[in-house]
Amino acid sequence: MNRKGILLCGHGTRKERGAKAFQEFAERFASQTTHYEVEFGFLELSEPDFETGVKRLVEKGVTEIIAVPVFLFTGVHMQRDIPYALKSFQEKYKVKIQLANYIGTCNEMVEYGVQLINETLEAKDWKSDETAFLGLGIGASKAEANGDLAKMTRLIQEKCKYPFAINAYTSSMTYPALPVVLDWLKVLPFKNIMMLPFVFFPGVYMDKAYEIMEHFAKENPDKNIEIAPLLGDANGLFEVLNARLQEVLDGKVDLIMSTDLTGVKPHHHHGHDHGHCHGQSHDQGHHH
């Protein structure tokens, strides 16, 4: 019988605590996963890399690997870098590797977002008609990814009955930036601001966002501000990752097989703080 393994694929971060948070997330995921060996790896910036994760699974006797990306939306990494890397490891280590889909806008994610908001506001006496909903994204060079974030924000707004919702972005490549949006919210009549970060783990972008929100709160004492936990803090993501896993098992998805990798060049794993402009090719949802 073929022994199967799961490789959880993270982006990577300049912040050690972000990499540690992903490792702890992977360990929690492994503890609820039966019949599979589970390892994890990062595309760049953090160790271990994908290849190390693949090697560890092969050393455990795994002959079939399903790679499950912890990426919220599409982008260059999902469309090119990750399929290319895994295909090369498949050939190098003589192991079957299939790649699941990114998380995307789905009912499970909408419900999870609503759950995080409800838990955040549990002890608050907030009225929804006095609340503006702020969906915070990192931003992507792919319009499709930013559109998916807007859609998810809209669906959560509908569930929570908020009269107003808007997206803000932490990276400079996507408009509008968080400070710009806060300037708008300052003059709008809503006394409550509920922010949900569409970000998995701690990192440079969220550090900056928390700093901006703290400054805004001090400058605007008439506004009540709450920030939901990051998506990776609780176990709500497991359900959607298991759904992506099942799509591969059912033969519906394999992004290695379905992606045209002709002419694609390898994406180098940077184990250091690298110099290329991080904005030009990034998928939503990673943590930096």
N, C-alpha and C positions, 0 to 999 in steps of 0.2 A: 504494500500500500504506500502511495506517495505521501510523504510527510510535508505538510503545508505550513507556511510562515507568513506573518504580516510584517511589512516594513512601514512604520508611520513616518511620513516625510514632512519635515518642518522646513521653514525658510532659513532660520538662523538669525542671530542678533549680535550686536556689539556689546550687549549687556549680559554679563555672566548669569545674573539672576533670571533673565529671560530664558536662557538655555536650560537652566536648572528647572524652571517651571515646566518647560516642555518635557524634560526627562521625567519629572514627577507625574505629569499628565500621561505619558506613555506607560509608566509603571501602573497607574490606576487603570488604564485601559487594558493592560495585560492581565491584571488580576480578575477582570470580569470576562475575559475571553478564554473559552475552552477550545480544545482541539487544535490550537495554533500556537506555534512559537512566535513571540512578538519582539521585534527590535525597532530601533528608531535611528534616524539620521537627518542631517541638515544639508540643504543645498549649498549654503555658503556661510561664512563668518563664524560658525560654531562647529565644534567637534562633538560626536563623531560625524563623518560625512556619510553619504548614501552608500558608498562602496564598503565602508567598514560595517555598516548595518547588514549589507548583503553577505559579506564574508562571515559575520557572526552566525547568521542563519544557516549558511551552507555548512559551517563547522558543527552545527547542531544536527546535521543530517537532513536538513530541509531540501526538498527537490523542486518545490513549487512555491513561489513567493507572490503574494498580492501586495502591491505597494498602494497605500492609502494616503493621499495627500491631505494634510491639515492646512488647506488653502481655501479661503472663503469664496473667491471668485476666479474667473479666468484671467489670463494675462500671458506674457511671453514665457514665463517660467512653466506654466501649465501646458502651453501650446507647443513648446519647443525644448526648453532646457531639461526638464525632468524626463520626458519620454526618451530623449536622446541618451541621457546618462544611463538610465535603466536598461535600455536596449543594449548598450555597450557592455554593461555588467552581465547581462544575460548570456552574451556570447563569450565573455572572458571566463565566467565561472561555470559555464555549462549547466545553467539552472533556468527553469521556466519562470519568467517574471511577467505579471500582468499589472496594469496600472488602472486604478479606480478613478472615478471622476472627482473633481473638486466639489466642495459642499454646495455652493450655489443658493439661489432663492428657492426655498422649499417650505412646506408646511411645518416640518419639524423645527427648522430654524426660526420661523415666525413664532411658533409656540414657545420656543426656548427664550427668545427675546422678551416676549410678554411675561414669561415666568420670572426672568431676572428683574424686570421693572416692578412687578407685583411684590417680589421679595424686598426690593429696595424701599418701596413706599409703604410697606406693611404697617409701620408704626406712625405713618404720616397722615394727617387729615387733609389731604389734597383733593381738590375738586378737579375733575378732568377738564372742565370747560375753562379753567383758569391756568391750564398747563400747556406750555409749548414743548414739543418733543424734538430733541436734537439727536440725530443719528450721526455719530462720528466715524468717519472712515479714514484710511490712510491715503487713499487716492491711487489711481492707476493710469498708465499711459493708454490703456485700452478703454474706449468709450463704453464698450459692452459691460465691463466690470463696474464702472461708475453707475451705469444704468441699472445694474442688478442691485446695487446698494440702495439706490433711490426707490426701487420697487419694494425691497424688503422694508425700508423705512415706512413707505406708504401703507403696506399691509399691517404693520405693527400699529401704526397710527389708527387705522380703521378698527382694529381689535380693541384698542384702549380708549377709543372715542375722544382722541385729542383734536381740538379744533385747528391746530397748526402744527406742521412738522417741516423740518428742514435738515439738509445734510451740510456738514462742514468737514474739511479735510485737513490732515496734519502735515502732509507733504506739499511742497511748493508747486508741484506740477498740476494740481487739480484745484479748480476754483469752485466755491469760495473757501478761503482759509478760515480756521476757527476764529481768530480775532475779528475778522470781517463780519462773520455771522453773529458774534456776540454784540457787536455794535448795533446790528439790526434788532436783535432781541431786547437790547437795552431800552429801545424806544417803543417797542410793541407793548400792548396792555397786559400781557400774561405775567402774573407774579411768580409763577413756578416754572422752572426749567428742568426737564428730565432728560439727562444725557445717557445714551446707550452707546458705548464704544464697540464698534464692529472690529474688534482686535482680540486676538487670542491670549497673548502673553505680554508681560512687561517688556519695555524696551525704550529706545531713544524717543520715539514718537509719542508714546504715552506719557513719559516723564515731562515732555514739553507741554502736552495737553493739560496735565494736572496743574502744572505751574500757571498756565494761562487762566484756567478756571478758578484757581485760588485767588489770583490777582483780581479777576472780574468780580468775584464774590465780595472781596474787601471794598472794591470801588462802588458796588451796587448793593448795599445792605437791604434794599427793598425787594430784591429778588431772592427767592428760595431756590437753591440748586441741589440736585441730587445726581450722583453718577452711579450707574449700575456696575456690578463687577465685570471683569473681563470675561470673554467667552470661555476661556480655558480654565477658569477658576473652579467651576462645578463640573458635574459629570453629564450635563445635558447634551454635550456634543457626541457622546458615545452612541446615542440612538441614530443620529444622522450618519456617523462614520460606519456604523454597522449596516445601514441601508445602502451606502455606497459600496461596501464590501459585497453585499448580497447581489448587487447588479452585476458584478464581475462573476460571481459564482453561477448566476443564472445565464451567463453568456451574452449579456446585453451590452457590456462595456469592456473595452480594453484599449486605453488611449495609446499604448505603444503600437498596437496593430493598426489603429485607425488614424494615426498621425503620419503625415508625409514628412519624413526627416531628410529628404534629399537636400544636400548642400548645407545642412545644419552643422555648425562648428561646436566643439565641446565648450560647455560652460565651466570655467575654472572655479573650483572651490577655494574661496579666500578664507584662510584661517586667521586673517588679521583685519584690521579696520582698513578697508580698501578705498581707493581713490576715485573709482568711477562714479559718475553722477547717479545717485540712487534714485531715482525717480524715473529714469528713462525706460525701464522695462519691468516695473514691479507690479505684482498681483496684489489685490486687496487682501487684507487679513493677516499678513505676517507681522512680525513685531519689531524687528530691528533693535 
